[in-house]
């Protein structure tokens, strides 16, 4: 879920995590390894005929 | 660990012209050195994805970024050089158009959705290979090659900004602002990459690894310059950018894992960790607002968005094949492996 930044997330344990990016992707599926932010772990996984790309921007 | 005071700006250096790789690149280098009576051969005889043509094109594009030592800055707009560049671009773009067919009704959204599905097994993917079995030497080679782009990260895409307007422009600028550090020089992604190179013991001077880079690497950077410099290809540039952003986040996570596994420094891990988080945002902004905004205003450009997405995949696949074939064979993927041994 995209939220306009900067964003402060307060966890259930009271811990505050801050991100000052212009727009912040907040994880809503709990699968992210960098929770509370999204790392695209929600994506479908499937056998695919095309190869995976490796570029970074 | 890199400190701010230890940083050298890679763009402070102006590289020497590289070694030619055939008659075309030799002729272009001759022109750039100011030689007279240089006979430039027709690119029709040259392999469009080959070393000679790709290097000649790469060198001509570099005049728009950083230039070369001994070549006057004004030659960026030398009409003779631009004519040579145009002929090389026609050959390259012609090959891409032939190899990456786009049907009249092909959907940009479907093309992007296809990229979003993570493969169960990563055969053919460099980031899977490096995560699972990459050595420090292979990670250094990968960083040396990718430095051709990452030391000018997001620069080719900035050229599209004046060609966009409205929602597409605002969104593209927002993503580029993030790429350029959000107003903080030491957070510019190109600088984060230079820090990664320092951590890996690589030379960070701009252009240092050009001679070591095979044609497949040059082609991926030439694609961005081609799309960025031509207004007629603005939709292809946007499609290219979207495809990189969509695939970057999971790929960056694997590369961060690879660097952690081999015990690389914090700055090396940081570059890819930043891209896991940033590109999860960029992907959505580029999809919804850059592509969505562009196609709302100019729906006839959808085929070119698809072309940009598929051309990126085509050239990235060629690069992956080259790297993996070398590494699985126990060979270096660089043209001149000794260059990667040069410490910063």
Interface residues (C-beta under 8 A of the other chain):
Chain A: X2 X19 X20 X21 X22 X23 X24 X25 X33 X34 X37 X38 X39 X40 X43 X44 X45 X46 X47 X48 X50 X51 X52 X53 X54 X55 X56 X57
Chain B: X114 X115 X116 X117 X118 X119 X120 X121 X122 X123 X124 X125 X126 X127 X128 X146 X150 X153 X154 X157 X174 X177 X178 X179 X182 X220 X241 X243 X244 X245 X247 X248 X249 X250 X251 X252 X253 X255 X272 X273 X275 X276 X277 X278 X279 X280 X281 X282 X283 X284 X285 X312 X313 X316 X317 X319 X320
